[in-house]
């Protein structure tokens, strides 16, 4: 396994773990603040929007570089 392959695999694994952990943090924040269903949806939409933008940016870069 080359250094480049190791870096790519560990980046994907670590970022996925970080995104899952951030989802847990958002869920815990909603639970502790006693937000209802609507509040939880708003929390996930607003706080999860940054993660969605990051993922979309990576997909867009890969798509543009493939041409």
ZAMARNU-126408 format. One line per field, with one value per residue (C-alpha): residue number from 0; x, y, z. Coordinates in Angstrom, 3 decimals. Example, Ala and Ser with C-alpha at 12.3 -4.5 7.8 and 13.67 -1.06 7.14 Angstrom:
nr: (0/1)
c1: (12.300/13.670)
c2: (-4.500/-1.060)
c3: (7.800/7.140)
This chain:
nr: (0/1/2/3/4/5/6/7/8/9/10/11/12/13/14/15/16/17/18/19/20/21/22/23/24/25/26/27/28/29/30/31/32/33/34/35/36/37/38/39/40/41/42/43/44/45/46/47/48/49/50/51/52/53/54/55/56/57/58/59/60/61/62/63/64/65/66)
c1: (0.000/1.435/1.351/-1.185/-3.578/-3.242/-3.898/-6.997/-8.446/-7.759/-9.182/-12.442/-12.666/-11.807/-14.095/-16.965/-16.386/-16.293/-19.543/-21.269/-19.966/-21.242/-24.659/-24.613/-23.698/-26.611/-28.994/-27.719/-28.068/-31.690/-32.400/-30.872/-32.658/-35.950/-36.600/-39.652/-39.799/-39.801/-36.893/-34.852/-35.561/-34.466/-31.314/-30.339/-31.112/-29.291/-26.314/-26.046/-26.034/-22.290/-21.562/-23.797/-21.964/-18.607/-19.707/-21.259/-18.038/-15.985/-18.401/-18.377/-14.563/-14.308/-16.892/-15.115/-11.670/-12.873/-13.484)
c2: (0.000/3.334/6.481/8.055/5.112/5.120/8.865/8.595/5.686/7.251/10.592/8.940/6.863/9.727/12.243/9.761/9.199/12.944/13.505/10.711/12.178/15.635/14.076/12.605/16.009/17.668/14.936/15.265/19.053/18.719/16.119/18.164/21.343/19.379/20.407/18.782/17.104/20.439/21.686/18.576/18.914/22.548/21.667/18.951/21.126/24.230/22.641/19.834/22.298/22.900/19.193/18.921/21.831/20.211/16.912/18.675/20.632/17.422/15.767/18.838/19.005/15.308/15.724/18.743/17.122/13.939/15.759)
c3: (0.000/-1.015/1.076/-1.301/-0.976/2.817/2.943/0.764/2.742/6.143/4.999/3.962/7.149/9.511/7.800/7.846/11.555/12.168/10.264/12.212/15.487/14.502/13.826/17.322/18.774/16.942/18.158/21.744/21.604/20.526/23.185/26.014/24.916/24.761/21.173/19.627/16.244/14.432/16.512/15.770/12.056/12.128/14.069/11.618/8.599/9.805/11.563/9.038/6.149/6.544/6.304/3.246/1.619/2.318/0.793/-2.218/-2.780/-2.854/-5.277/-7.506/-7.556/-8.420/-11.176/-12.683/-12.505/-14.199/-17.487)
